[in-house]
C-alpha cells in the first residue's frame, strides 16, 4: 500500500521536536530535487568520514571540500595539484646487510624524473668491512656510469686532535662523500648528498652538498662537509653508484627524497 502526503509545512504536534519515520527506514530524495538548509543547522554523523574507505596515496586530481572565507564561506573544492609544493617526498628506501666487495648501484625511475629537480640521498648506519674506509660516489649519466671528470672538496674535523683535514681532487674518477669510517663495535657513519636538475642536459652535474658524521678508527668522532661535480654532456642523470675505497661496503641503509620547487 502506498500513499502520498501533500502539505506546505510539517510541524510537531507538540513542543519543538519531531521525528520522521522509524529506525531502519530509508527516505530517498529523487534526482532533480533540492534540499535547502542554507540558514539552518544540519548535524551530520562522524561516520560520513570514518565510515568510508581510507585513501592512503593522493594524486593531483583528488579534491578537498573547503569553505572559502574570501567568498562569505561559500563551498568550493581544492585539488591536490592546487596545494603548495616544496615538501620532501620519500622516493627510494633500501637496506643492505653484509654487502660484499665492489660497488653498489641505484637506478630507479622515481628518483630521476621531471617531477623533482632537487634531491637528497641519505646513507645511514654505514658499517664498512674494513677499518678507516672512505665512501666514493659516481654518477650515471645518459645510461653509463661516469668514471672521469670529477672534482670535489671534502673537509673533515676529528676529535682525535681537534684539527681540520682537507681532501681535494681536480680530475678524479669519483666524488668522496664520507671519509675514515671505522668498522669496530659502535663505529659507523651517516650522511647525505644532494643534487639538483638531474634530467637537465647542460653538461654540468653538480652534487651541491655532502655532509656526514660518525665514529672512525679508534672510536674518535668525525664529521665533514664537501662539494663535488662531474662535468659531462652525455645526458640526463639516471642513477648513481657508491663504493668503498677498500674492500666491501658492509652494512648500510639508503633513503632518497625529492623536493618540488
C-alpha positions in Angstrom: 0.0 0.0 0.0 1.3 3.4 -0.9 0.1 6.9 -0.2 1.2 10.4 -0.8 1.3 13.3 1.7 0.9 16.8 0.3 1.5 19.7 2.7 3.1 23.1 2.6 4.6 22.7 6.1 5.3 19.9 8.7 5.2 21.0 12.3 5.5 19.0 15.6 2.2 18.1 17.2 3.6 19.5 20.5 6.8 21.1 21.6 9.6 21.8 19.1 10.8 18.3 18.2 9.5 15.8 15.7 10.7 12.5 14.2 10.3 11.4 10.6 10.0 7.6 10.3 11.5 4.9 12.4 15.0 3.4 12.8 16.0 1.4 9.8 13.7 3.3 7.4 15.2 4.8 4.2 14.0 8.0 2.6 15.1 8.8 -0.9 15.3 12.3 -2.4 14.8 11.8 -6.1 17.1 13.2 -8.8 16.4 16.8 -9.6 15.0 17.6 -6.1 16.8 20.1 -3.9 17.1 20.2 -0.1 18.0 23.7 1.1 19.4 24.2 4.6 21.5 27.4 4.0 20.2 29.2 7.1 19.7 26.1 9.2 21.9 23.8 11.3 22.4 20.3 10.0 24.0 17.8 12.4 25.9 15.1 10.5 27.3 11.9 12.0 31.0 11.4 12.1 30.5 8.2 10.2 30.2 10.1 7.0 34.0 10.4 7.2 35.1 7.5 9.5 32.7 5.0 7.8 34.1 5.3 4.3 37.3 3.8 2.9 40.6 5.4 3.6 42.8 6.6 0.7 46.5 6.5 1.7 48.0 7.9 -1.5 46.9 11.2 -3.1 47.0 12.1 -6.7 46.8 15.6 -8.2 43.2 15.2 -9.3 41.9 14.4 -5.7 39.6 17.1 -4.3 39.0 18.6 -0.9 35.9 20.5 0.2 36.5 23.9 1.8 34.6 27.0 3.0 36.0 30.0 1.1 36.5 32.8 3.6 37.0 35.3 0.7 33.6 34.4 -0.7 31.4 34.6 2.5 32.1 31.0 3.4 30.8 29.6 0.0 31.6 25.9 -0.5 34.4 25.3 -3.1 36.8 22.4 -3.8 40.6 22.4 -3.9 42.6 19.9 -5.9 45.8 18.4 -4.5 47.5 19.9 -7.5 46.5 23.4 -6.2 48.3 22.8 -2.9 51.7 24.4 -2.4 54.7 22.2 -3.4 58.0 22.1 -1.7 57.5 19.2 0.7 60.1 16.4 0.7 58.8 13.1 -0.5 60.3 9.7 0.2 61.1 8.1 -3.2 63.5 5.3 -2.5 64.3 3.2 0.5 66.5 0.2 0.9 68.7 -1.6 3.4 71.7 -3.8 2.8 73.4 -6.2 5.3 76.9 -7.5 4.9 77.1 -6.2 1.4 80.1 -7.7 -0.4 83.0 -6.2 -2.3 82.6 -4.0 -5.3 80.2 -1.0 -5.9 76.5 -0.7 -5.2 74.4 0.9 -7.9 71.0 2.6 -7.5 68.9 3.1 -10.7 65.3 3.9 -10.1 63.0 6.0 -12.4 61.1 7.5 -9.4 64.4 9.2 -8.3 65.1 10.7 -11.7 62.2 12.4 -13.3 60.9 15.9 -14.2 58.6 15.8 -11.2 61.5 16.8 -8.9 64.6 18.9 -9.5 66.2 18.7 -6.1 67.1 15.5 -4.3 68.7 14.4 -1.1 70.1 10.9 -0.6 70.7 9.7 3.0 73.2 6.9 3.7 72.6 5.7 7.2 74.3 3.5 9.7 77.2 2.7 7.4 79.5 -0.1 8.8 82.1 -0.9 6.2 84.0 -4.2 6.1 87.4 -2.6 6.5 88.6 -0.1 9.2 89.2 3.5 8.2 87.3 3.3 4.9 86.2 6.1 2.6 83.0 6.1 0.5 83.1 7.3 -3.1 80.2 8.4 -5.4 79.9 8.1 -9.1 77.0 9.4 -11.3 75.2 7.5 -14.0 74.7 9.9 -16.9 72.9 9.0 -20.2 72.8 5.4 -19.1 76.5 5.0 -18.4 78.5 5.3 -15.1 81.0 8.2 -15.5 84.5 7.3 -14.3 86.3 10.7 -15.0 85.9 14.5 -15.0 85.0 14.7 -11.3 86.0 17.4 -8.9 85.4 17.5 -5.2 86.4 19.2 -2.0 85.9 17.5 1.4 86.8 19.0 4.7 86.7 16.9 7.9 87.1 17.5 11.6 88.3 14.9 14.1 88.1 14.7 17.8 91.5 12.9 17.8 93.4 16.1 17.5 90.8 18.8 17.0 92.1 19.5 13.6 90.6 20.0 10.1 91.9 18.0 7.2 91.1 18.6 3.5 90.8 16.1 0.7 90.8 17.6 -2.9 90.6 16.2 -6.4 90.6 18.3 -9.6 90.2 15.4 -12.2 89.5 12.2 -10.3 87.3 9.2 -11.0 84.7 9.8 -8.3 83.5 12.2 -5.5 84.4 11.3 -1.9 81.4 11.8 0.3 82.5 10.1 3.6 86.0 9.5 5.0 87.6 7.4 7.6 84.7 5.2 8.9 85.6 2.6 11.4 84.3 -0.9 11.5 84.6 -1.8 15.2 81.8 -2.2 17.7 79.8 1.0 17.8 81.7 2.6 14.9 79.6 3.7 11.9 78.7 6.8 9.9 75.6 8.5 8.5 75.4 11.3 6.0 73.7 12.6 2.9 74.5 14.2 -0.5 72.3 16.5 -2.6 71.9 17.1 -6.3 69.7 19.2 -8.5 68.3 19.1 -12.0 69.2 15.5 -12.8 67.2 15.4 -16.0 68.7 18.6 -17.5 71.4 18.4 -20.1 73.7 21.4 -19.6 76.9 19.4 -19.3 77.5 20.2 -15.6 76.2 17.8 -13.0 76.5 19.2 -9.5 76.4 17.4 -6.2 75.6 20.6 -4.4 76.5 19.5 -0.9 77.6 16.4 1.0 77.7 16.1 4.8 78.5 13.2 7.2 79.2 12.4 10.8 80.1 9.3 12.8 82.7 7.3 14.6 86.0 6.5 12.9 89.0 4.2 13.7 89.8 4.0 17.5 86.4 5.4 18.4 87.1 9.1 17.5 84.2 11.2 16.4 84.5 12.7 13.0 82.4 15.0 10.8 82.8 16.5 7.4 81.2 18.6 4.6 82.1 18.9 1.0 81.0 19.7 -2.6 81.6 17.9 -5.9 80.7 17.9 -9.5 81.0 15.9 -12.7 81.4 17.8 -16.0 79.8 15.8 -18.7 77.4 16.4 -21.6 76.4 12.7 -22.1 72.8 13.1 -21.0 70.4 13.1 -18.1 71.3 11.5 -14.7 69.7 8.1 -14.4 71.4 6.7 -11.3 74.4 6.7 -9.0 76.9 4.3 -7.6 78.6 4.2 -4.2 81.7 2.2 -3.3 84.2 1.8 -0.5 87.8 2.6 -1.4 88.9 -0.7 0.3 87.1 -4.0 0.5 83.3 -4.1 0.7 80.6 -1.6 1.7 79.3 -3.8 4.6 76.0 -2.7 6.2 74.1 0.5 5.2 70.7 1.9 4.6 69.7 4.3 1.8 66.7 6.8 1.7 66.1 9.0 -1.3 63.9 12.1 -1.1 62.7 14.5 -3.8 61.7 18.2 -3.4 59.4 20.0 -5.8 60.2 23.7 -6.5 
